[in-house]
Amino acid sequence: MKYTDLLEQGSSEAQVQAFLSDGELGGGEIEAAISRINAQGAGFRYNVRGSHATRGASGWFMRGYPEHEDDRPIGPMPLVTQTELDMLDEGDIVFHKAFGYGHVVELGEAYILISFDDDDKRKKPSRKFGFPSAFFQGLLRIV
């Protein structure tokens, strides 16, 4: 029996679910996929009557969203380590993607002042960045 035969016969939801659980449709692959999704906390079923959204067409419907834990790291590895930041001192050279190379003028607990080589010293003698967040965000790199 084929999937289209079920639709033409006007089978009920229970009949379709029984048909799927026997593994006749898709060689049991669909049942295995449904079981995996159900185990992750989502409800997955076939509705012959369809719904308002499908304009009465039959189809698969899922309730909830599968819970899935990803073991991969959330973001890229930091460009700088905490030990490198601890060794940073006034006079050290840093690099900014837009401003180029510069020297650390002042290093505070929450900020860092940098004098960039390409800046006009009369207009902008130094620029202030959050410390250490500017390094963790990739705005500044230690050279």
N, CA, C and O atoms as CSV, one atom per row, in Angstrom:
chain,resi,resn,atom,element,x,y,z
A,1,MET,N,N,0.844,-1.180,0.000
A,1,MET,CA,C,0.000,0.000,0.000
A,1,MET,C,C,0.886,1.238,0.000
A,1,MET,O,O,1.914,1.284,0.675
A,2,LYS,N,N,0.481,2.216,-0.750
A,2,LYS,CA,C,1.243,3.443,-0.871
A,2,LYS,C,C,0.585,4.553,-0.055
A,2,LYS,O,O,-0.566,4.454,0.372
A,3,TYR,N,N,1.346,5.584,0.137
A,3,TYR,CA,C,0.871,6.769,0.851
A,3,TYR,C,C,-0.344,7.369,0.152
A,3,TYR,O,O,-1.311,7.755,0.808
A,4,THR,N,N,-0.298,7.448,-1.171
A,4,THR,CA,C,-1.420,8.024,-1.930
A,4,THR,C,C,-2.675,7.175,-1.786
A,4,THR,O,O,-3.785,7.707,-1.822
A,5,ASP,N,N,-2.517,5.856,-1.624
A,5,ASP,CA,C,-3.676,4.984,-1.413
A,5,ASP,C,C,-4.383,5.339,-0.116
A,5,ASP,O,O,-5.612,5.324,-0.049
A,6,LEU,N,N,-3.608,5.660,0.915
A,6,LEU,CA,C,-4.206,6.043,2.200
A,6,LEU,C,C,-5.049,7.298,2.041
A,6,LEU,O,O,-6.148,7.384,2.589
A,7,LEU,N,N,-4.543,8.265,1.298
A,7,LEU,CA,C,-5.266,9.514,1.116
A,7,LEU,C,C,-6.542,9.300,0.310
A,7,LEU,O,O,-7.586,9.866,0.635
A,8,GLU,N,N,-6.460,8.489,-0.734
A,8,GLU,CA,C,-7.627,8.242,-1.582
A,8,GLU,C,C,-8.708,7.489,-0.834
A,8,GLU,O,O,-9.892,7.703,-1.095
A,9,GLN,N,N,-8.334,6.610,0.093
A,9,GLN,CA,C,-9.305,5.832,0.846
A,9,GLN,C,C,-9.943,6.638,1.961
A,9,GLN,O,O,-10.926,6.198,2.557
A,10,GLY,N,N,-9.395,7.817,2.253
A,10,GLY,CA,C,-9.936,8.632,3.337
A,10,GLY,C,C,-9.667,8.016,4.693
A,10,GLY,O,O,-10.533,8.027,5.567
A,11,SER,N,N,-8.473,7.481,4.873
A,11,SER,CA,C,-8.105,6.812,6.122
A,11,SER,C,C,-8.127,7.784,7.293
A,11,SER,O,O,-7.903,8.983,7.128
A,12,SER,N,N,-8.397,7.250,8.467
A,12,SER,CA,C,-8.400,8.069,9.676
A,12,SER,C,C,-6.980,8.250,10.181
A,12,SER,O,O,-6.056,7.583,9.715
A,13,GLU,N,N,-6.808,9.166,11.149
A,13,GLU,CA,C,-5.486,9.393,11.736
A,13,GLU,C,C,-4.955,8.125,12.379
A,13,GLU,O,O,-3.778,7.801,12.225
A,14,ALA,N,N,-5.804,7.406,13.095
A,14,ALA,CA,C,-5.380,6.188,13.775
A,14,ALA,C,C,-4.894,5.148,12.772
A,14,ALA,O,O,-3.922,4.442,13.038
A,15,GLN,N,N,-5.551,5.049,11.638
A,15,GLN,CA,C,-5.138,4.082,10.621
A,15,GLN,C,C,-3.769,4.460,10.043
A,15,GLN,O,O,-2.923,3.594,9.819
A,16,VAL,N,N,-3.564,5.742,9.806
A,16,VAL,CA,C,-2.279,6.187,9.271
A,16,VAL,C,C,-1.176,5.947,10.292
A,16,VAL,O,O,-0.093,5.481,9.937
A,17,GLN,N,N,-1.443,6.263,11.565
A,17,GLN,CA,C,-0.438,6.041,12.615
A,17,GLN,C,C,-0.101,4.557,12.732
A,17,GLN,O,O,1.065,4.200,12.899
A,18,ALA,N,N,-1.100,3.699,12.646
A,18,ALA,CA,C,-0.871,2.249,12.703
A,18,ALA,C,C,-0.061,1.795,11.494
A,18,ALA,O,O,0.828,0.952,11.609
A,19,PHE,N,N,-0.376,2.355,10.354
A,19,PHE,CA,C,0.338,2.017,9.123
A,19,PHE,C,C,1.812,2.396,9.252
A,19,PHE,O,O,2.698,1.641,8.850
A,20,LEU,N,N,2.059,3.573,9.816
A,20,LEU,CA,C,3.438,4.035,9.990
A,20,LEU,C,C,4.182,3.199,11.015
A,20,LEU,O,O,5.358,2.887,10.827
A,21,SER,N,N,3.510,2.834,12.094
A,21,SER,CA,C,4.187,2.069,13.136
A,21,SER,C,C,4.546,0.666,12.656
A,21,SER,O,O,5.459,0.045,13.201
A,22,ASP,N,N,3.849,0.162,11.652
A,22,ASP,CA,C,4.211,-1.131,11.069
A,22,ASP,C,C,5.457,-1.020,10.211
A,22,ASP,O,O,6.043,-2.039,9.846
A,23,GLY,N,N,5.873,0.193,9.883
A,23,GLY,CA,C,7.072,0.407,9.094
A,23,GLY,C,C,6.855,0.200,7.609
A,23,GLY,O,O,7.813,0.005,6.861
A,24,GLU,N,N,5.606,0.239,7.176
A,24,GLU,CA,C,5.327,-0.006,5.765
A,24,GLU,C,C,5.645,1.208,4.903
A,24,GLU,O,O,6.016,1.057,3.739
A,25,LEU,N,N,5.507,2.387,5.448
A,25,LEU,CA,C,5.759,3.603,4.684
A,25,LEU,C,C,7.177,4.080,4.979
A,25,LEU,O,O,7.489,4.413,6.122
A,26,GLY,N,N,8.032,4.118,3.971
A,26,GLY,CA,C,9.401,4.585,4.152
A,26,GLY,C,C,10.304,3.554,4.787
A,26,GLY,O,O,11.395,3.901,5.240
A,27,GLY,N,N,9.894,2.302,4.838
A,27,GLY,CA,C,10.742,1.246,5.381
A,27,GLY,C,C,11.092,1.432,6.841
A,27,GLY,O,O,12.161,0.993,7.264
A,28,GLY,N,N,10.247,2.058,7.622
A,28,GLY,CA,C,10.506,2.273,9.039
A,28,GLY,C,C,11.332,3.501,9.334
A,28,GLY,O,O,11.531,3.828,10.504
A,29,GLU,N,N,11.824,4.198,8.318
A,29,GLU,CA,C,12.648,5.384,8.532
A,29,GLU,C,C,11.847,6.515,9.156
A,29,GLU,O,O,12.343,7.237,10.022
A,30,ILE,N,N,10.609,6.663,8.712
A,30,ILE,CA,C,9.776,7.749,9.242
A,30,ILE,C,C,9.485,7.507,10.717
A,30,ILE,O,O,9.558,8.431,11.528
A,31,GLU,N,N,9.156,6.268,11.065
A,31,GLU,CA,C,8.878,5.943,12.464
A,31,GLU,C,C,10.100,6.208,13.338
A,31,GLU,O,O,9.962,6.698,14.459
A,32,ALA,N,N,11.283,5.892,12.845
A,32,ALA,CA,C,12.507,6.137,13.608
A,32,ALA,C,C,12.730,7.632,13.815
A,32,ALA,O,O,13.126,8.065,14.897
A,33,ALA,N,N,12.474,8.415,12.773
A,33,ALA,CA,C,12.633,9.870,12.890
A,33,ALA,C,C,11.614,10.448,13.866
A,33,ALA,O,O,11.940,11.324,14.667
A,34,ILE,N,N,10.390,9.959,13.794
A,34,ILE,CA,C,9.341,10.431,14.715
A,34,ILE,C,C,9.717,10.080,16.150
A,34,ILE,O,O,9.535,10.896,17.054
A,35,SER,N,N,10.231,8.895,16.365
A,35,SER,CA,C,10.623,8.474,17.716
A,35,SER,C,C,11.734,9.363,18.261
A,35,SER,O,O,11.706,9.747,19.430
A,36,ARG,N,N,12.723,9.695,17.408
A,36,ARG,CA,C,13.811,10.580,17.855
A,36,ARG,C,C,13.288,11.949,18.248
A,36,ARG,O,O,13.690,12.504,19.270
A,37,ILE,N,N,12.393,12.491,17.440
A,37,ILE,CA,C,11.851,13.823,17.732
A,37,ILE,C,C,10.978,13.787,18.979
A,37,ILE,O,O,11.029,14.706,19.796
A,38,ASN,N,N,10.179,12.739,19.134
A,38,ASN,CA,C,9.342,12.595,20.335
A,38,ASN,C,C,10.207,12.461,21.585
A,38,ASN,O,O,9.853,12.988,22.640
A,39,ALA,N,N,11.337,11.763,21.478
A,39,ALA,CA,C,12.238,11.602,22.619
A,39,ALA,C,C,12.867,12.932,23.024
A,39,ALA,O,O,13.282,13.097,24.171
A,40,GLN,N,N,12.939,13.875,22.097
A,40,GLN,CA,C,13.513,15.192,22.398
A,40,GLN,C,C,12.468,16.152,22.942
A,40,GLN,O,O,12.779,17.315,23.198
A,41,GLY,N,N,11.238,15.692,23.124
A,41,GLY,CA,C,10.217,16.515,23.772
A,41,GLY,C,C,9.228,17.186,22.850
A,41,GLY,O,O,8.483,18.058,23.299
A,42,ALA,N,N,9.183,16.821,21.575
A,42,ALA,CA,C,8.221,17.422,20.655
A,42,ALA,C,C,7.220,16.349,20.222
A,42,ALA,O,O,7.575,15.178,20.091
A,43,GLY,N,N,5.979,16.753,20.004
A,43,GLY,CA,C,4.974,15.830,19.502
A,43,GLY,C,C,4.919,15.900,17.990
A,43,GLY,O,O,4.893,16.987,17.412
A,44,PHE,N,N,4.902,14.745,17.350
A,44,PHE,CA,C,4.947,14.693,15.900
A,44,PHE,C,C,3.912,13.686,15.433
A,44,PHE,O,O,3.973,12.518,15.817
A,45,ARG,N,N,2.953,14.119,14.606
A,45,ARG,CA,C,1.905,13.204,14.165
A,45,ARG,C,C,1.427,13.573,12.768
A,45,ARG,O,O,1.687,14.670,12.274
A,46,TYR,N,N,0.730,12.644,12.149
A,46,TYR,CA,C,0.174,12.843,10.822
A,46,TYR,C,C,-1.322,13.096,10.962
A,46,TYR,O,O,-2.005,12.373,11.687
A,47,ASN,N,N,-1.837,14.116,10.277
A,47,ASN,CA,C,-3.254,14.436,10.327
A,47,ASN,C,C,-3.808,14.347,8.909
A,47,ASN,O,O,-3.408,15.105,8.024
A,48,VAL,N,N,-4.737,13.408,8.706
A,48,VAL,CA,C,-5.316,13.203,7.381
A,48,VAL,C,C,-6.205,14.377,6.991
A,48,VAL,O,O,-6.255,14.762,5.823
A,49,ARG,N,N,-6.909,14.944,7.970
A,49,ARG,CA,C,-7.841,16.041,7.697
A,49,ARG,C,C,-7.147,17.367,7.445
A,49,ARG,O,O,-7.745,18.282,6.879
A,50,GLY,N,N,-5.889,17.481,7.860
A,50,GLY,CA,C,-5.186,18.741,7.685
A,50,GLY,C,C,-5.614,19.762,8.714
A,50,GLY,O,O,-6.139,19.412,9.771
A,51,SER,N,N,-5.389,21.021,8.405
A,51,SER,CA,C,-5.753,22.105,9.319
A,51,SER,C,C,-6.120,23.340,8.513
A,51,SER,O,O,-6.085,23.342,7.282
A,52,HIS,N,N,-6.472,24.388,9.241
A,52,HIS,CA,C,-6.799,25.653,8.587
A,52,HIS,C,C,-5.580,26.191,7.826
A,52,HIS,O,O,-5.713,26.735,6.729
A,53,ALA,N,N,-4.393,26.031,8.421
A,53,ALA,CA,C,-3.160,26.537,7.800
A,53,ALA,C,C,-2.848,25.823,6.488
A,53,ALA,O,O,-2.285,26.425,5.573
A,54,THR,N,N,-3.211,24.535,6.389
A,54,THR,CA,C,-2.927,23.773,5.164
A,54,THR,C,C,-4.143,23.720,4.242
A,54,THR,O,O,-4.129,23.030,3.222
A,55,ARG,N,N,-5.194,24.453,4.609
A,55,ARG,CA,C,-6.438,24.485,3.832
A,55,ARG,C,C,-7.020,23.093,3.622
A,55,ARG,O,O,-7.503,22.749,2.543
A,56,GLY,N,N,-6.956,22.305,4.693
A,56,GLY,CA,C,-7.561,20.982,4.669
A,56,GLY,C,C,-6.694,19.889,4.091
A,56,GLY,O,O,-7.100,18.726,4.083
A,57,ALA,N,N,-5.516,20.224,3.609
A,57,ALA,CA,C,-4.631,19.197,3.051
A,57,ALA,C,C,-3.986,18.412,4.189
A,57,ALA,O,O,-3.619,18.973,5.221
A,58,SER,N,N,-3.857,17.117,3.984
A,58,SER,CA,C,-3.245,16.293,5.020
A,58,SER,C,C,-1.756,16.590,5.099
A,58,SER,O,O,-1.151,17.079,4.145
A,59,GLY,N,N,-1.178,16.286,6.253
A,59,GLY,CA,C,0.244,16.528,6.405
A,59,GLY,C,C,0.735,16.208,7.789
A,59,GLY,O,O,-0.037,15.827,8.669
A,60,TRP,N,N,2.040,16.370,7.976
A,60,TRP,CA,C,2.679,16.147,9.269
A,60,TRP,C,C,2.633,17.413,10.091
A,60,TRP,O,O,2.837,18.512,9.575
A,61,PHE,N,N,2.361,17.250,11.381
A,61,PHE,CA,C,2.274,18.394,12.280
A,61,PHE,C,C,3.123,18.110,13.511
A,61,PHE,O,O,3.139,16.995,14.031
A,62,MET,N,N,3.818,19.128,13.962
A,62,MET,CA,C,4.686,18.982,15.118
A,62,MET,C,C,4.259,19.983,16.184
A,62,MET,O,O,4.014,21.154,15.896
A,63,ARG,N,N,4.176,19.499,17.416
A,63,ARG,CA,C,3.881,20.367,18.557
A,63,ARG,C,C,5.148,20.537,19.365
A,63,ARG,O,O,5.882,19.575,19.591
A,64,GLY,N,N,5.403,21.743,19.796
A,64,GLY,CA,C,6.603,21.996,20.581
A,64,GLY,C,C,7.820,22.099,19.680
A,64,GLY,O,O,7.712,22.143,18.454
A,65,TYR,N,N,8.959,22.135,20.310
A,65,TYR,CA,C,10.213,22.226,19.568
A,65,TYR,C,C,11.194,21.247,20.192
A,65,TYR,O,O,11.326,21.220,21.416
A,66,PRO,N,N,11.881,20.449,19.402
A,66,PRO,CA,C,12.799,19.458,19.976
A,66,PRO,C,C,13.927,20.116,20.757
A,66,PRO,O,O,14.549,21.072,20.294
A,67,GLU,N,N,14.179,19.588,21.948
A,67,GLU,CA,C,15.305,20.055,22.750
A,67,GLU,C,C,16.554,19.384,22.216
A,67,GLU,O,O,16.612,18.160,22.108
A,68,HIS,N,N,17.542,20.177,21.886
A,68,HIS,CA,C,18.766,19.622,21.327
A,68,HIS,C,C,19.944,20.349,21.944
A,68,HIS,O,O,20.012,21.578,21.918
A,69,GLU,N,N,20.865,19.589,22.494
A,69,GLU,CA,C,22.066,20.180,23.059
A,69,GLU,C,C,23.211,20.019,22.076
A,69,GLU,O,O,23.454,18.939,21.537
A,70,ASP,N,N,23.893,21.106,21.865
A,70,ASP,CA,C,25.007,21.112,20.928
A,70,ASP,C,C,26.302,21.168,21.718
A,70,ASP,O,O,26.476,22.035,22.574
A,71,ASP,N,N,27.202,20.253,21.433
A,71,ASP,CA,C,28.462,20.185,22.165
A,71,ASP,C,C,29.528,21.111,21.602
A,71,ASP,O,O,30.594,21.266,22.199
A,72,ARG,N,N,29.251,21.725,20.462
A,72,ARG,CA,C,30.249,22.608,19.853
A,72,ARG,C,C,30.388,23.894,20.665
A,72,ARG,O,O,29.444,24.288,21.349
A,73,PRO,N,N,31.543,24.556,20.603
A,73,PRO,CA,C,31.708,25.835,21.301
A,73,PRO,C,C,30.745,26.876,20.741
A,73,PRO,O,O,30.413,26.849,19.556
A,74,ILE,N,N,30.303,27.782,21.588
A,74,ILE,CA,C,29.318,28.785,21.193
A,74,ILE,C,C,29.885,29.766,20.183
A,74,ILE,O,O,29.188,30.129,19.236
A,75,GLY,N,N,31.068,30.188,20.342
A,75,GLY,CA,C,31.649,31.159,19.422
A,75,GLY,C,C,33.098,30.832,19.135
A,75,GLY,O,O,33.623,29.824,19.606
A,76,PRO,N,N,33.740,31.686,18.362
A,76,PRO,CA,C,35.152,31.439,18.076
A,76,PRO,C,C,35.996,31.599,19.331
A,76,PRO,O,O,35.606,32.277,20.282
A,77,MET,N,N,37.130,30.977,19.314
A,77,MET,CA,C,38.035,31.076,20.450
A,77,MET,C,C,38.487,32.535,20.595
A,77,MET,O,O,38.636,33.235,19.594
A,78,PRO,N,N,38.702,32.993,21.826
A,78,PRO,CA,C,39.124,34.384,22.020
A,78,PRO,C,C,40.464,34.658,21.358
A,78,PRO,O,O,41.324,33.781,21.272
A,79,LEU,N,N,40.624,35.888,20.892
A,79,LEU,CA,C,41.853,36.280,20.224
A,79,LEU,C,C,42.994,36.511,21.211
A,79,LEU,O,O,44.163,36.538,20.827
A,80,VAL,N,N,42.646,36.675,22.465
A,80,VAL,CA,C,43.639,36.983,23.487
A,80,VAL,C,C,43.287,36.194,24.752
A,80,VAL,O,O,42.113,35.962,25.040
A,81,THR,N,N,44.296,35.792,25.490
A,81,THR,CA,C,44.061,35.079,26.740
A,81,THR,C,C,44.181,36.038,27.922
A,81,THR,O,O,44.711,37.142,27.797
A,82,GLN,N,N,43.683,35.595,29.057
A,82,GLN,CA,C,43.732,36.436,30.257
A,82,GLN,C,C,45.177,36.677,30.688
A,82,GLN,O,O,45.493,37.756,31.192
A,83,THR,N,N,46.046,35.712,30.504
A,83,THR,CA,C,47.459,35.910,30.888
A,83,THR,C,C,48.122,36.978,30.024
A,83,THR,O,O,48.943,37.752,30.516
A,84,GLU,N,N,47.768,37.025,28.726
A,84,GLU,CA,C,48.309,38.078,27.862
A,84,GLU,C,C,47.798,39.448,28.295
A,84,GLU,O,O,48.539,40.430,28.245
A,85,LEU,N,N,46.547,39.521,28.718
A,85,LEU,CA,C,46.003,40.801,29.195
A,85,LEU,C,C,46.663,41.224,30.502
A,85,LEU,O,O,46.887,42.414,30.725
A,86,ASP,N,N,46.972,40.270,31.361
A,86,ASP,CA,C,47.635,40.591,32.627
A,86,ASP,C,C,49.036,41.142,32.396
A,86,ASP,O,O,49.513,41.963,33.180
A,87,MET,N,N,49.699,40.702,31.336
A,87,MET,CA,C,51.055,41.167,31.037
A,87,MET,C,C,51.058,42.496,30.274
A,87,MET,O,O,52.116,43.108,30.121
A,88,LEU,N,N,49.905,42.951,29.797
A,88,LEU,CA,C,49.816,44.200,29.037
A,88,LEU,C,C,50.182,45.376,29.938
A,88,LEU,O,O,49.738,45.449,31.084
A,89,ASP,N,N,50.992,46.296,29.414
A,89,ASP,CA,C,51.456,47.427,30.206
A,89,ASP,C,C,51.518,48.664,29.313
A,89,ASP,O,O,51.413,48.555,28.092
A,90,GLU,N,N,51.686,49.832,29.916
A,90,GLU,CA,C,51.795,51.078,29.161
A,90,GLU,C,C,53.019,51.004,28.248
A,90,GLU,O,O,54.085,50.534,28.647
A,91,GLY,N,N,52.839,51.483,27.007
A,91,GLY,CA,C,53.909,51.464,26.031
A,91,GLY,C,C,53.841,50.267,25.093
A,91,GLY,O,O,54.515,50.262,24.064
A,92,ASP,N,N,53.048,49.257,25.419
A,92,ASP,CA,C,52.926,48.090,24.543
A,92,ASP,C,C,52.187,48.463,23.263
A,92,ASP,O,O,51.387,49.399,23.239
A,93,ILE,N,N,52.469,47.717,22.208
A,93,ILE,CA,C,51.864,47.988,20.906
A,93,ILE,C,C,50.624,47.115,20.725
A,93,ILE,O,O,50.639,45.919,21.017
A,94,VAL,N,N,49.549,47.742,20.236
A,94,VAL,CA,C,48.299,47.032,19.936
A,94,VAL,C,C,47.887,47.372,18.503
A,94,VAL,O,O,48.407,48.310,17.897
A,95,PHE,N,N,46.950,46.598,17.980
A,95,PHE,CA,C,46.470,46.820,16.615
A,95,PHE,C,C,44.954,46.896,16.616
A,95,PHE,O,O,44.282,46.099,17.271
A,96,HIS,N,N,44.417,47.868,15.873
A,96,HIS,CA,C,42.977,48.038,15.661
A,96,HIS,C,C,42.733,47.966,14.159
A,96,HIS,O,O,43.508,48.516,13.376
A,97,LYS,N,N,41.654,47.285,13.752
A,97,LYS,CA,C,41.398,47.072,12.327
A,97,LYS,C,C,41.225,48.382,11.553
A,97,LYS,O,O,41.672,48.475,10.410
A,98,ALA,N,N,40.596,49.379,12.140
A,98,ALA,CA,C,40.346,50.647,11.443
A,98,ALA,C,C,41.433,51.689,11.698
A,98,ALA,O,O,41.773,52.459,10.799
A,99,PHE,N,N,41.984,51.722,12.920
A,99,PHE,CA,C,42.922,52.783,13.285
A,99,PHE,C,C,44.385,52.378,13.129
A,99,PHE,O,O,45.265,53.237,13.181
A,100,GLY,N,N,44.660,51.106,12.942
A,100,GLY,CA,C,46.028,50.648,12.751
A,100,GLY,C,C,46.747,50.381,14.059
A,100,GLY,O,O,46.137,50.014,15.062
A,101,TYR,N,N,48.078,50.576,14.026
A,101,TYR,CA,C,48.910,50.299,15.197
A,101,TYR,C,C,48.898,51.488,16.146
A,101,TYR,O,O,48.798,52.644,15.733
A,102,GLY,N,N,49.004,51.166,17.428
A,102,GLY,CA,C,49.046,52.215,18.439
A,102,GLY,C,C,49.744,51.743,19.692
A,102,GLY,O,O,50.003,50.552,19.867
A,103,HIS,N,N,50.050,52.706,20.575
A,103,HIS,CA,C,50.726,52.408,21.831
A,103,HIS,C,C,49.756,52.638,22.982
A,103,HIS,O,O,48.949,53.568,22.953
A,104,VAL,N,N,49.843,51.789,23.985
A,104,VAL,CA,C,49.014,51.941,25.184
A,104,VAL,C,C,49.541,53.133,25.970
A,104,VAL,O,O,50.705,53.157,26.369
A,105,VAL,N,N,48.672,54.129,26.192
A,105,VAL,CA,C,49.051,55.332,26.937
A,105,VAL,C,C,48.712,55.163,28.410
A,105,VAL,O,O,49.518,55.481,29.284
A,106,GLU,N,N,47.513,54.659,28.675
A,106,GLU,CA,C,47.069,54.482,30.054
A,106,GLU,C,C,46.219,53.220,30.124
A,106,GLU,O,O,45.456,52.916,29.206
A,107,LEU,N,N,46.362,52.497,31.219
A,107,LEU,CA,C,45.640,51.249,31.405
A,107,LEU,C,C,44.913,51.301,32.738
A,107,LEU,O,O,45.537,51.244,33.797
A,108,GLY,N,N,43.576,51.412,32.679
A,108,GLY,CA,C,42.765,51.444,33.892
A,108,GLY,C,C,42.090,50.103,34.109
A,108,GLY,O,O,42.293,49.163,33.340
A,109,GLU,N,N,41.279,50.017,35.166
A,109,GLU,CA,C,40.581,48.762,35.445
A,109,GLU,C,C,39.474,48.500,34.430
A,109,GLU,O,O,39.214,47.347,34.087
A,110,ALA,N,N,38.815,49.559,33.944
A,110,ALA,CA,C,37.680,49.387,33.037
A,110,ALA,C,C,37.913,49.993,31.657
A,110,ALA,O,O,37.054,49.878,30.783
A,111,TYR,N,N,39.051,50.631,31.450
A,111,TYR,CA,C,39.305,51.263,30.151
A,111,TYR,C,C,40.783,51.202,29.813
A,111,TYR,O,O,41.629,50.940,30.668
A,112,ILE,N,N,41.073,51.454,28.528
A,112,ILE,CA,C,42.448,51.532,28.046
A,112,ILE,C,C,42.524,52.707,27.069
A,112,ILE,O,O,41.676,52.829,26.184
A,113,LEU,N,N,43.529,53.568,27.221
A,113,LEU,CA,C,43.762,54.694,26.317
A,113,LEU,C,C,44.892,54.323,25.371
A,113,LEU,O,O,45.961,53.882,25.792
A,114,ILE,N,N,44.629,54.514,24.069
A,114,ILE,CA,C,45.616,54.148,23.064
A,114,ILE,C,C,45.866,55.325,22.141
A,114,ILE,O,O,44.924,55.980,21.696
A,115,SER,N,N,47.126,55.597,21.853
A,115,SER,CA,C,47.519,56.621,20.907
A,115,SER,C,C,47.915,55.911,19.620
A,115,SER,O,O,48.924,55.207,19.573
A,116,PHE,N,N,47.114,56.101,18.581
A,116,PHE,CA,C,47.366,55.419,17.312
A,116,PHE,C,C,48.338,56.223,16.461
A,116,PHE,O,O,48.350,57.454,16.492
A,117,ASP,N,N,49.155,55.497,15.701
A,117,ASP,CA,C,50.204,56.119,14.891
A,117,ASP,C,C,49.629,57.030,13.808
A,117,ASP,O,O,50.209,58.075,13.512
A,118,ASP,N,N,48.508,56.653,13.221
A,118,ASP,CA,C,47.939,57.407,12.103
A,118,ASP,C,C,46.994,58.532,12.525
A,118,ASP,O,O,46.517,59.276,11.668
A,119,ASP,N,N,46.711,58.678,13.817
A,119,ASP,CA,C,45.802,59.737,14.287
A,119,ASP,C,C,46.490,61.098,14.293
A,119,ASP,O,O,47.701,61.200,14.493
A,120,ASP,N,N,45.688,62.145,14.068
A,120,ASP,CA,C,46.191,63.520,14.186
A,120,ASP,C,C,46.263,63.832,15.684
A,120,ASP,O,O,45.230,63.924,16.346
A,121,LYS,N,N,47.452,63.991,16.209
A,121,LYS,CA,C,47.654,64.157,17.657
A,121,LYS,C,C,47.039,65.447,18.192
A,121,LYS,O,O,46.720,65.527,19.378
A,122,ARG,N,N,46.865,66.472,17.328
A,122,ARG,CA,C,46.249,67.719,17.794
A,122,ARG,C,C,44.746,67.527,18.008
A,122,ARG,O,O,44.188,68.044,18.977
A,123,LYS,N,N,44.086,66.784,17.106
A,123,LYS,CA,C,42.632,66.585,17.214
A,123,LYS,C,C,42.278,65.454,18.175
A,123,LYS,O,O,41.363,65.581,18.989
A,124,LYS,N,N,43.001,64.367,18.073
A,124,LYS,CA,C,42.668,63.180,18.857
A,124,LYS,C,C,43.962,62.550,19.361
A,124,LYS,O,O,44.501,61.657,18.708
A,125,PRO,N,N,44.473,63.000,20.516
A,125,PRO,CA,C,45.746,62.461,20.999
A,125,PRO,C,C,45.671,60.985,21.390
A,125,PRO,O,O,46.659,60.261,21.273
A,126,SER,N,N,44.501,60.538,21.855
A,126,SER,CA,C,44.347,59.127,22.211
A,126,SER,C,C,42.866,58.742,22.125
A,126,SER,O,O,41.980,59.595,22.129
A,127,ARG,N,N,42.635,57.448,22.047
A,127,ARG,CA,C,41.267,56.923,21.986
A,127,ARG,C,C,41.052,55.986,23.163
A,127,ARG,O,O,41.957,55.264,23.582
A,128,LYS,N,N,39.817,56.016,23.692
A,128,LYS,CA,C,39.482,55.246,24.881
A,128,LYS,C,C,38.632,54.038,24.486
A,128,LYS,O,O,37.669,54.172,23.731
A,129,PHE,N,N,38.991,52.861,24.998
A,129,PHE,CA,C,38.254,51.624,24.754
A,129,PHE,C,C,37.950,50.950,26.085
A,129,PHE,O,O,38.645,51.164,27.078
A,130,GLY,N,N,36.909,50.140,26.091
A,130,GLY,CA,C,36.605,49.331,27.270
A,130,GLY,C,C,37.662,48.256,27.437
A,130,GLY,O,O,38.120,47.664,26.459
A,131,PHE,N,N,38.047,48.006,28.681
A,131,PHE,CA,C,39.075,47.004,28.945
A,131,PHE,C,C,38.537,45.978,29.918
A,131,PHE,O,O,37.992,46.378,30.947
A,132,PRO,N,N,38.645,44.739,29.680
A,132,PRO,CA,C,39.291,44.020,28.586
A,132,PRO,C,C,38.349,43.677,27.426
A,132,PRO,O,O,38.736,42.947,26.513
A,133,SER,N,N,37.125,44.194,27.455
A,133,SER,CA,C,36.126,43.802,26.456
A,133,SER,C,C,36.562,44.091,25.026
A,133,SER,O,O,36.205,43.332,24.124
A,134,ALA,N,N,37.321,45.160,24.782
A,134,ALA,CA,C,37.765,45.484,23.424
A,134,ALA,C,C,38.652,44.374,22.851
A,134,ALA,O,O,38.659,44.148,21.641
A,135,PHE,N,N,39.390,43.691,23.709
A,135,PHE,CA,C,40.238,42.587,23.253
A,135,PHE,C,C,39.416,41.325,23.032
A,135,PHE,O,O,39.632,40.610,22.053
A,136,PHE,N,N,38.470,41.043,23.937
A,136,PHE,CA,C,37.641,39.843,23.804
A,136,PHE,C,C,36.696,39.937,22.606
A,136,PHE,O,O,36.350,38.916,22.011
A,137,GLN,N,N,36.276,41.152,22.247
A,137,GLN,CA,C,35.382,41.347,21.096
A,137,GLN,C,C,36.146,41.371,19.790
A,137,GLN,O,O,35.539,41.337,18.719
A,138,GLY,N,N,37.451,41.429,19.853
A,138,GLY,CA,C,38.262,41.422,18.647
A,138,GLY,C,C,38.536,42.812,18.078
A,138,GLY,O,O,39.086,42.928,16.983
A,139,LEU,N,N,38.160,43.876,18.806
A,139,LEU,CA,C,38.454,45.224,18.326
A,139,LEU,C,C,39.945,45.534,18.375
A,139,LEU,O,O,40.491,46.174,17.477
A,140,LEU,N,N,40.587,45.073,19.434
A,140,LEU,CA,C,42.019,45.307,19.619
A,140,LEU,C,C,42.750,43.968,19.724
A,140,LEU,O,O,42.216,42.990,20.246
A,141,ARG,N,N,43.987,43.950,19.214
A,141,ARG,CA,C,44.844,42.772,19.340
A,141,ARG,C,C,46.194,43.209,19.865
A,141,ARG,O,O,46.689,44.282,19.519
A,142,ILE,N,N,46.784,42.383,20.695
A,142,ILE,CA,C,48.132,42.664,21.197
A,142,ILE,C,C,49.135,42.206,20.149
A,142,ILE,O,O,49.050,41.091,19.632
A,143,VAL,N,N,50.093,43.089,19.841
A,143,VAL,CA,C,51.105,42.754,18.828
A,143,VAL,C,C,52.353,42.254,19.517
A,143,VAL,O,O,53.332,41.916,18.852
